[in-house]
């Protein structure tokens, strides 16, 4: 029996609009993976392009990735929001805003339909590397 747990160190609450979300986890279909519902933001505008991430990647306008404080580099994460989804890998550390567990790159946020919203709760299915 798979027992899933929220991402260690995940923060809750403080989402714009006065909403709060507690991280919840449920088993996913892939072995070892689980889904959480947590706050996300995005980063990676023009001022960030060309910079190296904590995992050794270079941010470009086409980089699809996500920052998380605790998951290992290379962890696959599929985000769902508003009927759309995007699959990314952990390439950086962050976010550093209270209440958020994820920081999507600008391109990932755009594909998810999350760019204009800027911040909110997403479903994230985490598949550990290996």
N, C-alpha and C positions, 0 to 999 in steps of 0.2 A: 504494500500500500504506500503510495506516494503522499508524503505530508509536505505541503509547500509552506514556505514562510515568506513574509515580506522581506524586501531587500534590507539588509542590515544598515542602520544609520539613516534610513529614509526619513524625511521630514514630512509633517502633515500640516494642513490648515493654511490659512493666509492667502487663499487664491483670490484673485480680483473678483469683484462683484459680491463679496461677502460670503462666498461659498467655501466650504471646507471639505476635504476628503480625507478619510482615514485609509491608509494603505491596506488593501485586502488582497489576499492571494488565493488562487484556486489552481488545481492541477490543469495542465494543458495536455494536448494529444501527443506531443513529442516526449520521449522518455527524458526525465530530468528537467523538463521545462515547466514553468508556471506563469500565471498571468496576475499582474497587479494593476490596481487603479490608483494612479498618483498624479501629482501636479507636474506640469512641464512648461518650459519656456523655450525660446530659440535664441541662437547667437550666430555670429559669423558674417556680419556686414562687411563692406569694403575695407574698413580699418583693420579687419582681422585677416584678410587674404594674404597668403604668403607666410603666415606665422606657423610655427611647429606646435603640434598638440602634445599632450603629456605622453601619448603612446607612440610618438614619432612620425605621425602623419603631417602633411602640410595642408592647411586650409586653403581651398580654392572656391570659386563660385559654384563648382559642380560637386563639392564634397558632400556625400551623404553619410552622416554619422551622428553619434550622440555622446554627450558627456554625462558621466555618472561618478559619484564620489567613491563608490565601493566595489562595483563589479570589475572583474579583470578586463584588461584590454583584449579586444577581439570577441567579447561576448556578443552573441547575436540577439537583437531585440526587434520585435515586430510591434509597431505602434498602430493602434486603431483610434480613429477620431472622426466623428460625423459621417460614418459609413465608408470612410477611406482608410487605407492602410499603407504603411511603408516599412520595409525591413532594413535595418541599419546594424552597425556594429559599434561597440564602445571604442572611441578613439581619443577621448579626452577626459579630464576631471572637472567636476562641477555638477550642478550649478551652485552658485554661492549666494542665492537668494532664499531666504527663509520660506518654507512651505513647498519647495519644489525638489523633485528627485531626479528630473531629466532636463537636459539642455540640448535640444535638437539643433543640428546645423541648419542654416537658412534654407538650403536646397531640400533637406528632409522635411522641414516644416512646410515648405511650399507644396511638395508632393502630397503631404498629408492634409492640405487645405487648412493649415493651422497658422500660416504666416500673418494674415490680417488680424486674427484673434490675439496672437501674441503670447497668451498664457492661459492655462486651464488644465482640466483633468483629462488624462488619456488612459487607455488600456494598453499595457505593455506586456507582451509575452516574451519572457526571458528564456533563452536556450543557452546554458553554460557551454563553454568551449570544451572540445574533447568528445 
